[in-house]
Amino acid sequence: MFKNLNIFRPLLAVLILFIPLYPKFPLLSVKGTYVAIRLDDIVMAIIILIWLIFQIKNKFPIFKQKITWLFLVYFVAITISFINALFVYQTEAPKILILHLLRRFEYMSLFFITIESVKSLFDFKFFYLFSLLSAIFVSIYGYGQKYFGFPIISTMNSEFSKGQLLQMNIWTRISATFAGHYDLAAYLSVALIIILGVALITKNKLVKIISLLVWLPIYQIFTFTASRISTFAFLGGVVLTLFFLKKYWWIIPVSGLVIFSIFNSQDLSQRLLATIPAFKNQFFTKQTEIKPTSTPITPTPIAIVTVTQKPITATKTTPTPTIIRHQSEPYPEVDADVGVARSGEIRFNAEWPRAITAFKRNPLVGSGLGSITLATDNDYLRNLGESGLFGFISFSIINLFFIIKTLPLLFKKNPTHYNLISIIFLGGLFTTLANAIFIDVFEASKTAYLFWIMTGFYYQSLTLKHD
């Protein structure tokens, strides 16, 4: 009866719900960084152990997958980078380097767990329902956060990351169950493409109607994040998806909706208008350069509205979450020009030069994962700085594999259902890669987990035979 039971199917279903919905409560703090061990690390460790036992028992069937060898090359690259950083350059404390290396293995292991979970077209339908539920519940919490004072667990700075339950006011860019509004925006920009894509290709009328009905409220939450890069990443990804799905007439209303939402959102439109002069001032006027140093520079996160919080006394134990309520009087609005200018200055004068300096110090293997602080706001420069050319190229080849495998499907006259699913995931991949230009999507745990789950589905859509 249980001979053909796939134990990974329910485990992955739990993860698809758990990862987006469970806030980032810290369980154990790591001295020297505000990265913490959390419940998701414990859950992932258990599931990875189950997966390893399965692989050993079945003589490692994962090595039959050609893409496994691409991952192994990347794992070798970051391991060499770790050894070099630990014993030669000593760029960071050993426990920090070990933590970030293990985290990368943890994130990417979800790719392999996913391909063990998905074996048929039924599995795609099964997991889509869980993914849809996750997006719906995240959005419900987002509305509650904006209008009813639902609390947030944030990791936007070292104080927030200690487990404070922050209650934001209605003017703040929401982050729902995520640790920051950028992470939420990156997640929703991909989720919206998948939901719309499935709604357009499915023959199940109930799934189609439900998907289209929930898409607009989820999109509204996306606009509340006021993320410029995610907005344009989504626009590019959704147009690409609709074009190759041959749903041409959908491109105009969806693009029109994005443009309308930009002008309709005061926060987003102000930030976009402020971007042009900020960019001009940065690159075409004489600036006082902030030279990168060997001492890590921790940028102060940019917030539209400040959050009032009580003084926090540092302790060795994990702090008990406390609700910090906002002031009753209205918050003063922060000028968008100032926020955008400062955001650009942090990236262009501190974070990006720091990553480039780390790359120049050791171009081949970099300075070790986690060695150039928690934020770079450009995952490509971060990858170059921390893992060098070896890590950057091997990581890029993994993503390039999916693009190359999908290209022959784009103009097929009679695409299979799997082909259409692959095209939807191509749009999701494009959006993620675009987000990575200004957001560390491969480092933030929630977006990284979900990205590798998506690529697992993507890989199976390319390799499984049509039912």
C-alpha positions in Angstrom: 0.0 0.0 0.0 2.8 2.4 0.9 5.3 1.1 -1.6 4.9 4.0 -4.0 4.4 6.7 -1.2 6.4 9.8 -1.9 7.4 11.1 1.5 8.8 14.3 0.0 5.4 15.4 -1.4 3.8 16.3 2.0 7.1 17.6 3.3 7.4 20.0 0.4 3.8 21.1 0.7 4.5 22.0 4.3 7.5 24.0 3.3 5.6 25.9 0.6 3.2 27.1 3.3 5.6 27.4 6.2 8.5 29.4 4.5 6.4 32.4 3.3 4.1 32.5 6.3 6.2 31.9 9.4 7.8 35.2 10.5 11.6 35.3 11.1 11.6 34.8 14.9 15.1 34.2 16.1 15.8 31.0 18.2 19.5 31.4 18.7 21.6 34.5 18.1 25.1 34.3 16.5 27.6 36.6 18.2 29.1 39.1 15.7 26.2 39.2 13.4 22.5 39.7 13.6 21.8 36.6 11.5 20.1 34.1 13.8 19.3 30.4 13.8 15.6 30.1 13.3 12.9 27.5 13.3 13.1 27.2 9.5 16.7 26.1 9.9 15.7 23.3 12.2 12.9 22.2 9.9 15.2 22.3 6.9 17.9 20.3 8.8 15.4 17.5 9.5 14.1 17.4 5.9 17.6 17.4 4.5 18.5 14.5 6.9 15.5 12.6 5.6 16.6 13.3 2.0 20.2 12.2 2.7 18.9 8.9 4.2 16.7 8.4 1.1 19.7 9.0 -1.2 22.0 6.6 0.7 19.3 3.9 0.8 18.7 4.3 -2.9 22.4 4.6 -3.9 22.3 8.3 -4.7 19.9 8.5 -7.6 20.4 12.3 -7.6 23.7 11.7 -9.5 21.7 10.5 -12.5 20.5 14.1 -13.0 23.0 15.9 -15.2 22.3 19.2 -13.5 23.6 17.8 -10.2 27.1 18.1 -11.5 26.6 21.8 -12.2 25.6 22.3 -8.6 28.6 20.3 -7.4 30.9 22.6 -9.3 29.4 25.5 -7.6 29.6 23.8 -4.2 33.3 23.1 -4.8 33.8 26.8 -5.7 32.2 28.2 -2.5 34.0 25.6 -0.4 37.4 26.6 -1.9 36.4 30.2 -1.2 35.5 29.3 2.4 38.8 27.5 2.9 40.8 30.4 1.4 38.9 33.0 3.6 39.3 30.9 6.7 42.9 29.9 6.6 44.6 32.4 4.2 42.9 35.8 4.3 40.9 35.4 7.5 38.4 37.9 6.2 35.7 37.0 8.8 35.3 35.1 12.1 35.2 31.3 11.4 31.7 30.9 12.7 30.4 33.6 10.4 32.0 32.0 7.4 30.7 28.5 8.4 27.2 29.8 9.0 27.0 31.4 5.5 28.4 28.4 3.8 26.0 26.0 5.5 23.1 28.4 4.7 24.0 28.3 1.0 23.9 24.5 1.0 20.7 24.7 3.0 19.0 27.0 0.5 20.1 25.1 -2.6 19.2 21.7 -1.2 15.5 22.6 -1.7 16.1 22.2 -5.4 16.9 18.5 -5.0 14.1 18.0 -2.5 11.7 19.5 -4.9 12.7 17.3 -7.8 12.2 14.2 -5.6 8.7 15.6 -4.8 7.5 16.3 -8.3 7.1 13.2 -10.5 3.9 14.0 -12.6 1.6 16.7 -13.9 -0.6 16.0 -10.9 2.2 17.1 -8.6 2.4 20.4 -10.4 -1.3 21.0 -9.8 -1.1 19.8 -6.2 1.8 22.1 -5.3 0.3 25.0 -7.2 -2.7 25.0 -4.8 -0.4 25.2 -1.8 1.6 28.0 -3.5 -1.6 29.9 -4.2 -2.8 29.5 -0.6 0.6 30.9 0.6 0.3 34.0 -1.6 -3.3 34.5 -0.4 -2.4 34.2 3.3 0.6 36.4 2.9 -1.6 39.1 1.3 -4.3 38.8 4.0 -1.6 39.4 6.6 -0.3 42.3 4.5 -3.7 44.0 4.5 -4.0 43.4 8.2 -0.6 45.0 8.7 -1.5 48.0 6.7 -5.0 48.6 8.0 -5.3 46.8 11.4 -1.9 47.0 13.0 -0.8 43.4 12.6 2.8 43.2 13.9 5.9 42.5 11.9 9.2 40.7 12.6 11.8 42.6 10.7 15.5 42.0 10.1 16.1 45.5 8.5 18.6 46.3 11.3 20.3 44.7 14.3 17.8 45.9 16.8 14.7 44.7 14.9 16.3 41.3 14.3 16.3 40.5 18.0 12.7 39.3 17.8 10.8 42.5 18.4 7.1 42.5 17.3 6.8 45.9 15.6 3.4 47.4 14.9 3.8 49.7 11.9 1.5 52.6 11.0 -0.6 52.7 7.8 1.9 54.8 5.9 4.8 52.3 6.1 5.7 50.1 3.2 4.4 46.8 4.3 6.4 43.5 4.5 3.6 41.1 5.6 5.2 37.9 7.0 8.6 38.7 5.3 11.5 40.5 7.0 11.4 43.5 4.8 9.3 45.1 2.0 12.0 44.4 -0.6 11.8 40.7 0.2 8.1 40.7 0.0 8.1 42.5 -3.3 10.6 40.1 -4.8 8.5 37.1 -3.7 5.2 38.6 -5.0 6.7 39.7 -8.3 7.4 36.0 -9.1 4.2 34.7 -7.5 2.0 37.0 -9.5 3.6 35.8 -12.8 3.0 32.1 -11.8 -0.6 32.7 -10.7 -1.5 34.6 -13.9 0.3 32.2 -16.1 -1.5 29.2 -14.6 -4.8 31.0 -14.8 -4.3 31.4 -18.5 -3.1 27.9 -19.4 -5.3 25.8 -17.1 -8.4 24.1 -18.5 -9.9 23.8 -15.0 -12.5 26.5 -14.8 -12.6 26.6 -11.0 -8.8 27.0 -10.8 -8.9 29.7 -13.5 -11.6 31.7 -11.8 -10.1 31.5 -8.3 -6.6 32.4 -9.6 -7.9 35.5 -11.5 -10.0 36.6 -8.6 -7.2 36.6 -6.1 -4.6 38.0 -8.5 -5.8 41.6 -8.2 -5.8 41.7 -4.4 -2.4 40.1 -4.3 -1.2 42.6 -6.9 -2.4 45.5 -4.7 -0.3 44.2 -1.8 2.6 44.2 -4.3 2.1 47.9 -5.0 2.0 48.7 -1.3 5.7 47.6 -1.1 6.6 50.5 -3.4 9.6 48.6 -4.7 10.9 50.2 -7.9 13.2 47.4 -9.0 10.5 44.7 -8.3 7.9 46.7 -10.2 10.0 46.8 -13.4 11.2 43.3 -12.9 7.6 42.1 -12.7 6.6 44.1 -15.7 9.5 42.7 -17.8 8.8 39.1 -16.6 5.1 39.2 -17.1 5.3 40.7 -20.6 7.9 38.0 -21.5 5.7 35.3 -20.1 2.5 36.5 -21.9 4.3 36.9 -25.2 5.8 33.4 -25.2 2.5 31.9 -24.0 1.0 33.6 -27.0 -1.5 35.5 -24.8 -0.7 38.7 -26.7 -3.9 40.6 -25.9 -3.2 40.2 -22.2 0.0 42.2 -22.5 -1.8 45.6 -22.9 -4.2 45.4 -19.9 -1.5 44.0 -17.6 1.1 46.6 -18.7 -1.6 49.3 -18.4 -2.4 48.1 -14.8 1.3 48.3 -13.8 1.6 51.8 -15.3 -1.6 52.9 -13.7 -0.5 51.5 -10.3 2.8 53.4 -10.5 1.0 56.8 -10.9 -1.7 55.8 -8.5 0.7 55.0 -5.7 2.0 58.2 -4.3 4.9 56.5 -2.6 6.1 54.6 -5.7 5.6 57.5 -8.1 7.5 59.9 -5.9 10.4 57.4 -5.5 10.5 56.8 -9.3 10.5 60.6 -10.0 13.2 61.1 -7.5 15.3 58.3 -9.0 16.3 60.3 -12.2 17.8 63.3 -10.4 19.4 61.1 -7.8 21.0 59.0 -10.6 22.1 62.2 -12.3 23.6 63.7 -9.1 25.4 60.4 -8.5 27.1 59.9 -11.8 27.2 63.3 -13.5 28.1 65.7 -10.7 31.2 65.7 -8.5 30.6 63.6 -5.4 32.6 63.1 -2.2 33.7 59.5 -2.6 33.3 57.1 0.3 36.3 54.9 -0.1 35.7 51.3 0.8 37.8 50.1 3.7 38.6 46.7 5.2 36.2 47.6 8.0 32.7 46.5 7.1 30.2 49.4 6.8 26.7 48.6 8.0 24.2 50.7 6.1 21.2 52.0 7.9 18.0 50.7 6.3 15.9 53.3 4.5 12.3 53.5 5.9 9.5 55.7 4.8 8.3 56.0 8.3 10.2 55.5 11.5 9.1 53.0 14.1 9.1 53.9 17.8 10.6 51.2 19.9 11.8 50.8 23.5 15.5 50.6 24.4 16.7 47.0 24.0 19.1 45.5 26.5 21.4 43.0 24.9 21.3 39.5 26.6 22.8 36.2 25.8 19.5 34.5 25.6 17.0 34.8 22.8 14.7 37.8 23.6 11.0 37.3 24.1 9.1 39.0 21.3 7.5 42.2 22.4 4.8 44.3 20.7 6.1 47.8 20.1 3.2 50.0 19.3 3.4 53.0 17.1 2.7 56.6 18.2 -0.9 57.7 18.2 -0.1 61.0 16.4 0.6 61.0 12.7 4.1 60.3 11.5 5.9 63.0 9.5 6.4 61.9 5.9 10.0 61.4 4.8 10.9 63.3 1.6 11.2 60.8 -1.2 14.2 62.7 -2.8 16.1 62.2 0.4 15.3 58.6 0.8 16.1 57.7 -2.8 19.3 59.7 -2.8 20.5 58.0 0.4 19.5 54.6 -1.0 21.7 55.3 -4.0 24.6 56.7 -2.1 24.7 53.6 0.2 24.7 51.3 -2.9 27.1 53.3 -5.1 29.5 54.7 -2.5 29.6 51.9 0.1 28.1 48.6 -0.7 29.0 48.1 -4.4 32.6 49.5 -4.0 33.1 47.2 -1.0 32.1 44.1 -3.1 34.3 45.3 -6.0 37.3 45.7 -3.5 36.7 42.2 -2.2 36.7 40.9 -5.8 39.9 42.7 -6.7 41.6 41.3 -3.6 41.0 37.7 -4.8 39.4 37.6 -8.3 39.4 33.8 -8.6 37.8 32.6 -5.3 36.7 35.7 -3.6 36.8 36.6 0.1 34.3 33.9 1.4 30.5 33.9 1.8 29.3 36.4 4.3 32.6 38.3 4.4 31.3 41.6 3.0 28.6 42.1 5.5 24.9 41.3 5.2 23.9 43.8 2.5 25.3 44.5 -0.9 22.0 45.2 -2.7 23.4 43.6 -5.9 23.6 39.9 -5.8 26.0 39.7 -8.8 28.6 42.0 -7.2 28.1 40.1 -4.0 28.7 36.8 -5.7 31.8 38.1 -7.4 33.2 39.6 -4.2 32.5 36.6 -2.0 33.1 33.7 -4.3 35.2 35.2 -7.1 35.0 34.3 -10.8 34.9 30.6 -10.0 31.8 30.9 -7.9 30.2 33.6 -10.1 30.6 31.7 -13.3 29.5 28.3 -11.9 26.4 29.9 -10.3 25.6 31.7 -13.5 25.9 28.5 -15.5 23.1 26.9 -13.4 20.7 29.7 -14.3 21.9 29.7 -17.9 21.1 25.9 -18.1 17.4 26.7 -17.6 17.4 29.4 -20.2 19.1 27.3 -22.8 16.8 24.3 -22.2 13.7 26.6 -22.5 14.7 28.4 -25.7 13.6 25.5 -28.1 10.2 25.6 -26.5 9.4 29.2 -27.0 8.2 28.9 -30.6 6.8 25.4 -30.7 3.6 25.2 -32.6 2.0 22.6 -30.3 3.5 23.0 -26.9 2.7 20.4 -24.2 1.4 21.4 -20.8 4.9 20.9 -19.5 6.3 23.3 -22.1 3.8 26.0 -21.1 4.8 25.5 -17.4 8.4 25.9 -18.3 7.7 29.2 -20.1 5.9 30.5 -16.9 8.9 29.6 -14.9 11.2 31.3 -17.4 9.3 34.5 -16.6 9.8 33.8 -12.9 13.5 33.3 -13.4 13.8 36.4 -15.5 12.1 38.4 -12.8 14.3 37.0 -10.0 17.5 37.7 -12.0 16.3 41.3 -12.6 15.5 41.7 -8.9 19.0 40.6 -8.0 20.4 43.8 -9.6 19.3 45.8 -6.6 18.1 43.2 -4.0 20.1 40.3 -2.4 17.4 37.8 -3.4 19.8 34.8 -3.2 20.9 35.7 0.3 17.6 36.6 2.0 16.3 33.2 3.4 12.7 33.4 2.4 13.3 34.5 -1.2 16.3 32.1 -1.5 14.3 29.1 -0.3 11.4 29.9 -2.6 13.7 30.5 -5.6 15.3 27.1 -5.3 11.9 25.4 -4.9 10.8 27.2 -8.1 13.9 26.0 -10.0 13.1 22.5 -8.9 9.7 22.7 -10.4 11.2 24.4 -13.5 13.7 21.5 -13.9 11.0 18.9 -13.7 8.9 20.7 -16.2 11.8 20.5 -18.6 12.7 16.9 -18.0 9.5 15.0 -17.3 7.6 13.3 -20.1 4.1 14.5 -20.7 1.4 12.4 -18.9 
